[in-house]
Amino acid sequence: MKLIALARSIRVHRILPEGTGPLQFRYFQSDFVPRDPKAKPKRFKYPPSYDPYGPRPPPSEKIINLSERIVALSPEDRRQIGPTLSNKLRLPKLQPVSVEGIDLGTQGGAAGSAKAEEKKAEKTAFDVKLEKFDAAGKIKVIKEVRAFTSLGLKEAKDLVEKAPVLLKQGVTKEEANDIIEKLKAVGGVASME
C-alpha cells in the first residue's frame, strides 16, 4: 500500500502521453499496436467440426481393403479379432478395476448385486426404532430418549408420541442393543433394523 501511495505521489502516469489511460502491461510489449476504437470486431469463420489434430490424409488402399474384409466377417469371427490382435501385438492384459466402496447404482449388474448381498450379511450400522410404549411409563421413555439423542424435551416428547418412529440411525450393534435394553427397562418396545 505504501508503494502505491509513493507511486501516486511521484505521478508516474504524467510521464506517459495523456491518451494512454492507466498503465497496462501490453503497452510495454514491442509488438503491441493499439486497436482503433471505432473499428468493427472481426468475424472469424469457424469450421463445421473441430479436429485438434488437423486434416488427416485419406486411408491407404490396404486399410480400405482390410476394413471391407472385417465387415464381411461373421459376428463370431469379429469377436475373435480383438483378443487375437492383443496376443499378436503382445499388449498387456487388462486388469479388472476394484470398485470396492463405490456406489454403482443400478449399473452394477450381477456383480453389484452379489456385493450388495455380501454387504447386507456384514451389516455394521443399525437403526433403532421405537415400536410402542406403556402410557404409564411415557415420561421415563421421553427421558431415556433425551439421554441418547441430543433432542430437547419438546422434540423428544413429539418424537415419542409419533411411535412407531426411528429414534437413532447408523449405530453399532452393541450400542443399538444397549438402547433397546434401556427402553425395555422403562416400558418401551424398540427394535433394531
N, C-alpha and C positions, 0 to 999 in steps of 0.2 A: 504494500500500500504506500509505503514511504517513497518507493522508487517511482510509482505512478505520479504521486504528487510532485516529486522533483522534476520529472519529465514535463509536466504541465507548466511548472514554474519557468522552465527554460524555454518553453514554447517552441518545441521541435517542429510542430506542424507548420510554422510560418516559413521554414526553410524551403519546403516544397511549394510548388505553384498552388494558387488558391483553388483551382478547379479539381484537384485530386481528391478532396474529401479526406476521410480518416485513412490512416496508414493501413495498407493491406500488403500481404506477402507477395502477391502477384506482381506488384509494381517493381519489385526488386529482381524479377526474373528477366533475363536478357531477351527472351523471345516473346514477351508479352506485348500485345497490341490491343489497346482498349477498343471495345466494341462500340459501334455507333448506336446511341440510344434510340434513334429513330428508325433503325433498320428492323425489318420483319424477321421473326425467327425462321430458321432454316427447317424445311420439311425433308426428312430423310425417307428413302424408300426401303422398306424392310422386306426381306424375302418371305414367302408364304410359310416356310418351315425353316427353323434354325438348326443347322448342323454344326456343332462346335469343332468338328474335325475337318471342315471344308468339303469341297467336292471330291468325290471318290471316282476312281476310274471304273468303267464297267467291268463286270466279271469276265474272266477269260472263257474261252470255248470249253476248256477242260472242266471248269467248275459248273458251267451250264449243263454239260452232258451228265456230270455226276449227280447234280440235283434232279435232273429228269429221271435218272435210274433209281434214285432213292424214292421219288414219288411213285414210281411204278411198282415198288416192292409191296408185299402184303404187310398188314399192320404187325403181324407177329415177327416178321423179319426186321421191320423198322425198330421194334423194341430191343432187338439184339445189337443194333448199331452202336449205341452209347457204351454199354459195357465192353464190347469188343474194341472200340477205339481207345477207351481208357486203359485197357490191358496192353494194346499195341504201343501206345504212347507212354506207357508206364506212369500214368498220372496217380497221385496219391489217393487212396480210398477215403471217401468222405466219412468222418466220424459223426455219430449221432450227437446232437446238441442236447445237453441236460436242461430240462425245463422244470426242475425241482423248485418249487416255491413260486412259479409263475402261473398266474391265472389265465388259462387258455379259453375260458368260457365254453361256448358250445362248439368251438372249432377244434377242441382237443380230440374228438373222435373216441375210438375204443380205448386208446392208451390213456386218455384223460379220464375216462370213466373208471378204469381199473385203478388209477391212482386215487381217485375220489373215494372208492370203496376202501382202499388201504387207509386213507386219512380218517374215514369215519370210524374204522376199527381202532385207530390210535388217537382218538379224540382227547384233547388235553384241556380245552376250555369248555366250561359248562355254564348253563343259565339256571338260576334258582327262581322257581315260580310259586307264588302263594296261591294255593287252591281254595282254601276256605279257613275260617277261624271261628272259635266259640265267641258268642256275643258277650259272655261274661268276662272273657279274657281279652277283649278288644284293646283296652288301654295298654296292657302288658305287651301285646303284639306290636302296637304302634311304637312303644319304647324300644322294643327289640329291633324293629325295622330301622329306627333312627340310629341305633347303635352301630349297625354295619353299613349304613348308607350315609351320605353327607346331606340328608334332607332335613328341613326344619319340621316343626311339629305339625303345621297345617299341611305341608306337602306329604309327609308320612301318613297322616290321617286320610287324606284324599286317596293316596295310593292303596292303603289297606282296604278302604271301602270299595274299591274297584275290583276286588278279588273275583275271579282268578286273574292275576296280573304278574308280569315278570318283575322281580324285585332287584336282582343283580345279574349282570351278564359278564361272561368271559372270566369266570373264577376257576380256580383249580378244583379238583375233585375233593381234596381234603377240606378246603375252605367251604365248598358247597355243602358237604356233609355236616360240617360244624354249624353252619347257618340253619340247616334243616333241623338238627337236634335242638338248637336253642329255640326255634319257633315251635317245635313239638312240645317242649317243656312248658311254654306259656299258653298253649291251647291253639296253636295254628297248625295247619296241614300244608306242607310245602313239598314240592317235587323238584327233581333235577332233570334238566333236559340237555 
